[in-house]
Amino acid sequence: MHSVSTKVKLHYTDAAGVMFFGNYFKLIHDAYEDFLDSFGFNLGDIIDKSDYLILIVHSEADYRQPIRTGQSININMTVDKIKNSSFVLNYVITNEKEERIANLQTVHVAIDKSNGKKISLPAELRIQLEKHIN
């Protein structure tokens, strides 16, 4: 499991002080990038220097409680499944009392940058994902 703690900033919320639903995905993507960085995969380098890309092809969320401006939250990410060209990540967002606020999931697929076709996950990425499988 990979965990990130953060405090919700004003710009993530609406006029009522509640987080806009789309911003949950910004938060989990930040956690995803932090996860990749933790084992030496920088998304900027992948985009600029590699011959492949990792795209999100599906996402979903279940919201249980609102998140408010200034609230401290934890984002706990796990690798759920690894296939030949894809992997699934699950995210649980909790509050300071460790109560679930939201469950989210993203499905990622490796593609060849030159033609957009699916490819096998890069071996070094697969090795790191396997270390974190749920």
C-alpha positions in Angstrom: 0.0 0.0 0.0 1.2 3.5 -0.8 -0.2 6.3 1.4 -0.2 10.1 1.1 -1.6 12.5 3.6 -2.6 16.0 2.7 -4.8 19.0 3.8 -7.5 20.0 1.4 -6.8 23.5 -0.1 -9.5 26.1 -0.9 -9.0 25.7 -4.7 -10.3 22.1 -4.5 -13.7 23.1 -3.1 -16.7 25.0 -4.3 -18.6 28.0 -2.8 -20.1 25.8 -0.1 -16.6 24.7 1.0 -17.1 21.1 -0.3 -14.7 19.4 -2.7 -15.9 19.3 -6.3 -16.3 15.7 -7.3 -13.8 15.9 -10.2 -11.1 17.1 -7.8 -11.0 13.7 -6.1 -9.4 12.5 -9.2 -6.7 15.3 -9.1 -5.9 14.2 -5.5 -5.6 10.5 -6.4 -3.5 11.3 -9.5 -1.1 13.2 -7.3 -0.9 10.1 -5.1 -0.3 7.9 -8.2 2.5 10.2 -9.4 4.0 10.1 -5.9 3.8 6.3 -6.0 5.6 6.1 -9.4 8.3 8.6 -8.1 8.9 6.4 -5.1 10.5 3.8 -7.3 12.1 6.0 -9.9 9.4 6.4 -12.5 8.8 10.1 -13.3 5.8 10.7 -15.5 7.4 13.7 -17.1 10.4 11.5 -18.2 8.0 8.8 -19.5 6.2 11.4 -21.6 9.3 13.1 -22.9 11.9 10.3 -23.2 10.2 6.9 -23.5 8.6 5.1 -26.5 5.5 4.3 -24.5 2.8 6.1 -22.5 0.6 4.9 -19.6 -3.0 6.1 -20.1 -6.0 6.0 -17.8 -8.8 4.3 -19.7 -11.4 3.9 -17.0 -12.1 5.6 -13.6 -14.8 5.4 -11.1 -15.7 6.7 -7.7 -18.1 6.2 -4.8 -18.5 9.2 -2.5 -19.5 8.5 1.1 -18.9 11.8 2.9 -18.1 15.3 1.7 -14.5 16.6 1.9 -14.2 20.2 3.2 -11.7 23.0 2.9 -8.9 22.6 5.5 -9.7 18.9 6.2 -6.8 16.5 6.6 -7.2 13.3 4.6 -5.2 10.2 3.8 -5.1 8.6 0.4 -4.3 4.9 0.5 -3.5 3.3 -2.9 -3.2 -0.4 -3.7 -2.4 -2.3 -6.8 -5.5 -4.5 -7.4 -4.7 -6.3 -10.7 -1.9 -6.5 -13.2 -2.5 -7.9 -16.7 -0.3 -8.0 -19.8 -0.8 -4.4 -20.9 -2.8 -2.9 -18.0 -3.1 -2.5 -14.3 -5.8 -1.5 -11.8 -5.3 0.8 -8.9 -7.7 1.2 -5.9 -7.8 4.3 -3.7 -9.4 4.7 -0.3 -9.6 8.3 1.0 -10.1 8.5 4.8 -10.4 11.3 7.3 -8.4 11.8 10.5 -10.6 9.2 12.3 -9.8 6.7 9.5 -13.4 6.8 8.4 -13.9 6.1 4.6 -14.7 9.2 2.7 -14.5 7.8 -0.8 -13.4 4.8 -2.9 -11.9 5.3 -6.3 -10.4 3.1 -9.0 -8.3 3.7 -12.1 -7.4 1.4 -14.9 -4.1 2.1 -16.7 -3.0 0.8 -20.1 0.5 0.9 -21.7 0.5 2.0 -25.3 3.1 2.5 -28.0 3.7 6.2 -28.4 4.2 6.0 -32.2 1.0 4.2 -33.1 -1.3 4.3 -30.0 -1.6 0.5 -29.8 -1.5 -1.5 -26.6 1.8 -3.0 -25.6 3.0 -5.2 -22.8 3.7 -3.3 -19.6 7.4 -2.3 -19.4 9.2 -5.0 -17.4 10.7 -2.6 -14.9 7.2 -1.1 -14.2 5.6 -4.6 -13.9 8.3 -5.6 -11.3 7.5 -2.6 -9.2 3.7 -3.0 -9.5 4.1 -6.7 -8.4 5.8 -5.6 -5.2 2.7 -3.6 -4.3 -0.1 -5.9 -5.4 -2.9 -6.2 -2.9 
